[in-house]
Amino acid sequence: VSFPISISPSIAIPPSNSNSNSNTNSSTSSSSSFSSSPLSSSSSYQRLLSSSFNDGYYSLFFREIFRLGRGSFASVYLCTHELESIPIGTYAVKKIVVGDSLPYLINVLREVKLLERIHHPNIISYKHSWLEHTQPAGVFGPSNVPTLFILMEYADQGSLYQYIYENTSIINNSNNKNDHLAFAMDL
């Protein structure tokens, strides 16, 4: 099955060829059926093409500073974007392990498309995304796992929780509705 994927700025995923049931990458095969895929009525397993990956891009252009947080399906890292060792900017990079399932990647790309469309001063802005093979669990985990990288603006003013916690004295020491309203408007 042939699926060239262009992730940014717009995602272009052509429909699958339902006449083909062979994998383009012979390193792994599966008899799993993904008939619920939004792209195809074919019952064949749909894999990611090797041409969809930009391996080495992250290590070449980003210096990882530390992990900002993690969840069940992704981790977010504070990174410096560099060209020729010259810092360009500081960003948050979200790494989502997608595996080799095209239907799962398509599901994850819905977040990317949503982020791409939203432009608001109070929402972190989306910059770029790409696929790479990584070793997400460190040196002891599996290697060459397909991972989606999402480059986003880094908000360096702390979390909303920190802001509220640090400013609770405004609310606690005042019975004035205007003070409460001013605090809420600052958020």
N, C-alpha and C positions, 0 to 999 in steps of 0.2 A: 504494500500500500504506500503510495507516495504522497507525502504531506509537507510541502514547503511551508514554513511558518515565518511570518514577519511579525514580530511582537510589538515594535514601536516605530512610529507613532500610531499607526493603526494596524489592527490585526487582520491579516488576510489569510484565511484558511479555506482552500478549495474543497469541494465535496470529494469524497473518496471514490475510488474506482471499485464498484461492487463486483466486478468480474475477477478480481485478483484476491486470492486467499493466501498468498505467500508473504513472508516477512522480507523486508528489504535488508534487514540486518540479521545475519545468520548466527550471531553470537548467542541469542536467546530466542527460544520459541515458546509459544503458549497456545493452548487450545481454548483459552478463556473466551467468552462471548460477551461483547459489549453492544448488544443490539439497541440499547437505550441511548447510544451516543447521538448527540444532536446533529452530527454530520452525516451519518450513514445509516442505511437500513441493512447494511451488510452485517453478517454475524461473525465476521473475522475480527481477530484481535488487531487493534490499530496501534502501531508503535510510532515513536518519534524518529524522525530522520536525522542522520548524523549531520546533515547540512543545516539543521536548525540550531546547532550549538556554536557558541563563540568561546570555546575553551581557552583559558588563560587570560581572558579579558580582565577579570577581577584582580588577579595577582599582578598583572602588568600595570594597571592604571589606578589601583586603590591600595592604600595602606590602612589595614585594620587596626583600630585603636583599642576598643574593647566592646564586649557584648552589652547592649543596652537592655535587652530583655529577650524572653523566649516564651513560646507557647507550645501547644501540642503539635502544631504542624509547621512552625517557622521560628526562626531566631532573627533578631534585628541587631545590627552592628553599627557602631559609630566608625566612620571611615573618612580618610582624607583622599580626595581625588587628586592625582598627581600626573603631570606630563614631564618627562625628562627630569624627575625628582623635584619639580617645581610645584608646590601646592596650589591647586586651583580653587578648592572649596571643601567644606566639611558637609558630609551627607550621612543619612541613615540608609543602610542597605539591608533589606529584608531578604532572607534566604529561605525559600520554600522548597522542600524536597518533594518533587512531583513524581519520581519514579519514571518508568518507561511507558506509562499509560496515557495515550493521547486524550481519551475522554476526561481523565482527571485533570490534565493540563488545561483543557478547554474550560473546565469548571473553575479552576484557579484564575484563569485569565479574565474571568468576569470581574474580579476585583481590580485588575489592572485597567480594564476599560472604564470602570466606574471612576477610579482615581484620575484617569486621563481627562475625563469630562468635567470634573469638579474644579472650579476656580473660585476660591473664597479666602479672604485674608485670615480666617480663623481655622482653616483646615490645611493640614500638611500637604504640600504640593508634590505631585508625581513628576519624575524627571525622565526615567528611562527604564527598560527592562530587557533581560536577555537570559538565555539558557546556557548552562555550563555543566560539565560532569564534575562532581566534587566528592570529597570524603567527609560527609557531614558530621560524623560522630568522632572526629579526630583521628589519631593514628591507629586506633584499634577497631574502627568501624569499617563497613564496606567501602570500597573505592569505586569511582566512576558512576556515581548515582546522579541521574538527571535532576538538576536543581534550577529553579527559577529565581533570578535575582531581580529585586525591584529597588531601584534607586529613588530615594525620596528626600525632600527637604529635611534638614535636621533642626528641630526647635530646641534651642539651647537655654530657654528660660525655665526649665524644670517642668514638672507635671502639674496638672490641674489640682491634684491632691495636695502637693507641696504648697501651691499658691494659697489654697483655702486654709490649710493648716497654719501657715505663717501669718495669715491675716484674720484669724478668728477673733482676735482681740477687738477688731473693728465692730464685729457683730455682737460679741459678748458684752462689750462695754457701752453699748448704745441701745437705747430704746427708740431712737429716732428712725422712722421709716425711710427718710432720705438717705441716711448713712447706709442702710441695708440696700437700697436701690443703687446707690453709687458703687458699692462693692460688687453687686451683681453686674452692673454695666461694665465694670473693669474686666470682667471675665471674658 
